Amino acid sequence: AVEEEGQKARFAEIGNIISDDELRDALYLVACAVAWKDGGIGEKQGLAVRALKDAFGYSEGKHQTLLAKARG
């Protein structure tokens, strides 16, 4: 589906399916935790996390807060 529709469309679909705020935050924390590697986030991982941020309608502030929590 990613190849046919593109990454942003797939993230938008996830955003439409998951409407519970706590579940979204939990999913976002997991995505951020997986994205961290070697003290930072790789380019591809960062783009994926930001696409999920946009799909969930998160502000930059919320993104940064959850990203910091995921880092521990």
Residue frames as a rotation matrix with the C-alpha (Angstrom) as fourth column:
ALA 1
0.565 0.825 0.000 0.00
0.825 -0.565 0.000 0.00
0.000 0.000 -1.000 0.00
VAL 2
0.328 -0.519 -0.789 2.89
0.199 -0.779 0.595 2.39
-0.923 -0.352 -0.152 0.70
GLU 3
-0.714 -0.640 0.283 4.25
0.372 -0.005 0.928 1.86
-0.593 0.768 0.242 -2.81
GLU 4
-0.336 0.673 0.659 0.83
0.907 0.042 0.419 2.45
0.255 0.739 -0.624 -4.37
GLU 5
0.644 0.763 0.062 -0.44
0.688 -0.612 0.390 5.31
0.335 -0.208 -0.919 -2.21
GLY 6
-0.044 -0.741 0.670 2.70
0.002 -0.670 -0.742 6.84
0.999 -0.031 0.031 -0.75
GLN 7
-0.647 -0.363 -0.671 3.88
0.610 0.282 -0.741 7.18
0.458 -0.888 0.039 2.80
LYS 8
-0.947 0.280 0.157 1.86
-0.321 -0.831 -0.454 10.30
0.004 -0.480 0.877 3.67
ALA 9
-0.132 0.949 -0.287 -1.37
-0.727 0.104 0.678 8.66
0.674 0.298 0.676 2.55
ARG 10
-0.033 0.066 -0.997 -0.68
0.369 0.928 0.049 5.64
0.929 -0.366 -0.055 4.75
PHE 11
-0.875 -0.302 -0.379 0.05
0.462 -0.284 -0.841 7.84
0.146 -0.910 0.388 7.77
ALA 12
-0.696 0.699 0.163 -3.13
-0.683 -0.715 0.148 9.81
0.220 -0.008 0.975 7.08
GLU 13
0.075 0.711 -0.699 -5.03
-0.279 0.688 0.670 6.51
0.957 0.145 0.250 7.11
ILE 14
-0.423 -0.287 -0.859 -3.51
0.709 0.486 -0.511 5.67
0.564 -0.826 -0.002 10.50
GLY 15
-0.999 0.032 0.037 -4.57
-0.047 -0.842 -0.538 9.11
0.014 -0.539 0.842 11.71
ASN 16
-0.325 0.941 -0.096 -8.13
-0.773 -0.206 0.601 8.41
0.545 0.270 0.794 10.58
ILE 17
0.089 0.328 -0.940 -8.24
0.131 0.932 0.338 4.98
0.987 -0.153 0.040 12.22
ILE 18
-0.271 -0.289 -0.918 -6.73
0.922 0.196 -0.334 5.93
0.276 -0.937 0.214 15.59
SER 19
0.101 0.416 0.903 -8.78
0.171 -0.902 0.397 8.73
0.980 0.114 -0.162 17.08
ASP 20
0.864 0.190 -0.467 -8.21
0.465 0.058 0.884 8.11
0.195 -0.980 -0.038 20.80
ASP 21
0.715 -0.581 0.388 -5.76
-0.500 -0.813 -0.298 10.74
0.489 0.019 -0.872 22.09
GLU 22
0.429 -0.570 0.701 -4.04
-0.706 0.273 0.654 8.44
-0.564 -0.775 -0.285 24.59
LEU 23
0.605 -0.172 0.778 -3.62
0.413 0.902 -0.122 5.70
-0.681 0.395 0.617 22.01
ARG 24
0.876 -0.299 0.379 -2.20
0.230 -0.432 -0.872 8.20
0.424 0.851 -0.310 19.51
ASP 25
0.575 -0.684 0.449 0.30
-0.805 -0.571 0.161 9.46
0.147 -0.454 -0.879 22.09
ALA 26
0.433 -0.395 0.810 1.33
-0.310 0.779 0.546 5.89
-0.847 -0.487 0.215 22.92
LEU 27
0.744 -0.127 0.656 1.80
0.611 0.527 -0.591 5.02
-0.270 0.840 0.470 19.25
TYR 28
0.834 -0.425 0.350 3.77
-0.135 -0.775 -0.618 8.21
0.534 0.468 -0.704 18.73
LEU 29
0.512 -0.651 0.560 6.03
-0.794 -0.109 0.598 7.46
-0.328 -0.751 -0.573 21.68
VAL 30
0.482 -0.309 0.820 6.78
0.222 0.948 0.227 4.02
-0.848 0.073 0.525 20.26
ALA 31
0.822 -0.152 0.548 7.51
0.545 -0.067 -0.836 5.47
0.164 0.986 0.028 16.81
CYS 32
0.733 -0.565 0.380 9.85
-0.546 -0.821 -0.167 8.06
0.406 -0.085 -0.910 18.33
ALA 33
0.468 -0.559 0.684 11.61
-0.571 0.400 0.717 5.47
-0.675 -0.726 -0.132 20.48
VAL 34
0.581 -0.224 0.782 12.20
0.559 0.809 -0.183 3.27
-0.592 0.543 0.595 17.45
ALA 35
0.893 -0.186 0.410 13.47
0.251 -0.549 -0.797 6.26
0.373 0.815 -0.443 15.45
TRP 36
0.696 -0.670 0.258 16.22
-0.694 -0.536 0.481 7.09
-0.184 -0.514 -0.838 17.98
LYS 37
0.851 -0.525 0.008 19.58
0.517 0.836 -0.182 5.56
0.089 0.159 0.983 17.10
ASP 38
-0.047 -0.999 0.020 23.12
0.952 -0.051 -0.301 6.39
0.302 0.005 0.953 18.08
GLY 39
-0.499 -0.161 -0.851 22.06
0.659 -0.708 -0.253 9.46
-0.562 -0.687 0.460 20.04
GLY 40
-0.674 0.296 -0.677 19.95
-0.503 -0.855 0.126 10.93
-0.541 0.425 0.725 17.25
ILE 41
0.340 0.824 0.454 17.28
0.069 0.459 -0.886 10.27
-0.938 0.332 0.099 14.70
GLY 42
-0.626 -0.565 0.537 18.21
0.516 0.216 0.829 9.23
-0.584 0.796 0.156 11.18
GLU 43
-0.864 0.240 -0.443 16.91
-0.442 -0.784 0.437 11.20
-0.242 0.573 0.783 8.21
LYS 44
-0.626 0.651 -0.430 14.41
-0.102 0.479 0.872 8.57
0.773 0.590 -0.233 7.04
GLN 45
-0.422 0.445 -0.790 13.19
0.867 0.452 -0.209 7.94
0.264 -0.773 -0.577 10.57
GLY 46
-0.752 0.080 -0.654 12.79
0.268 -0.870 -0.414 11.65
-0.602 -0.487 0.633 11.19
LEU 47
-0.826 0.461 -0.324 10.73
-0.529 -0.435 0.729 12.08
0.195 0.773 0.603 8.05
ALA 48
-0.460 0.664 -0.589 8.51
0.330 0.744 0.581 9.18
0.824 0.073 -0.562 9.06
VAL 49
-0.486 0.258 -0.835 7.98
0.855 -0.061 -0.516 10.56
-0.184 -0.964 -0.191 12.57
ARG 50
-0.828 0.156 -0.539 7.15
-0.144 -0.987 -0.065 14.00
-0.542 0.023 0.840 11.15
ALA 51
-0.725 0.615 -0.311 4.68
-0.306 0.117 0.945 12.46
0.617 0.780 0.103 8.71
LEU 52
-0.310 0.598 -0.739 2.96
0.781 0.603 0.161 10.78
0.542 -0.527 -0.654 11.65
LYS 53
-0.706 -0.006 -0.709 3.05
0.498 -0.716 -0.490 14.12
-0.504 -0.698 0.508 13.52
ASP 54
-0.874 0.357 -0.329 1.22
-0.482 -0.722 0.496 15.76
-0.061 0.592 0.803 10.63
ALA 55
-0.552 0.684 -0.478 -1.28
0.075 0.611 0.788 12.90
0.831 0.399 -0.388 10.33
PHE 56
-0.236 0.421 -0.876 -2.14
0.949 0.292 -0.115 13.26
0.207 -0.858 -0.469 14.01
GLY 57
0.464 0.407 0.787 -2.27
0.367 -0.897 0.248 17.05
0.806 0.174 -0.566 13.77
TYR 58
0.482 -0.378 -0.791 0.33
0.852 -0.009 0.523 17.47
-0.205 -0.926 0.318 16.51
SER 59
0.968 -0.245 0.049 1.92
-0.237 -0.963 -0.130 20.86
0.079 0.114 -0.990 17.08
GLU 60
0.233 -0.962 -0.144 5.69
-0.120 0.118 -0.986 21.23
0.965 0.247 -0.088 16.99
GLY 61
-0.226 -0.278 0.934 5.62
-0.910 -0.283 -0.304 21.66
0.349 -0.918 -0.189 20.76
LYS 62
0.638 0.507 0.579 3.74
-0.675 0.730 0.105 18.40
-0.370 -0.458 0.808 21.32
HIS 63
0.844 -0.400 -0.356 6.07
-0.019 0.642 -0.766 16.65
0.535 0.654 0.535 18.88
GLN 64
-0.092 -0.957 0.275 9.13
-0.400 -0.217 -0.890 17.88
0.912 -0.192 -0.363 20.80
THR 65
-0.005 0.177 0.984 7.61
-1.000 0.028 -0.010 16.93
-0.029 -0.984 0.177 24.17
LEU 66
0.875 0.389 0.288 6.79
-0.383 0.920 -0.077 13.37
-0.295 -0.043 0.954 23.09
LEU 67
0.637 -0.719 -0.278 10.12
-0.051 0.321 -0.946 13.02
0.770 0.616 0.167 21.31
ALA 68
-0.237 -0.728 0.643 11.94
-0.745 -0.289 -0.601 13.96
0.624 -0.622 -0.474 24.53
LYS 69
0.305 0.428 0.850 9.86
-0.876 0.476 0.075 11.45
-0.372 -0.768 0.521 26.51
ALA 70
0.981 0.084 -0.178 10.66
-0.162 0.856 -0.490 8.72
0.111 0.509 0.853 24.00
ARG 71
0.247 -0.967 -0.054 14.36
-0.302 -0.023 -0.953 9.41
0.921 0.252 -0.298 24.34
GLY 72
0.666 0.095 -0.740 14.13
0.587 0.546 0.598 8.90
0.461 -0.832 0.308 28.08
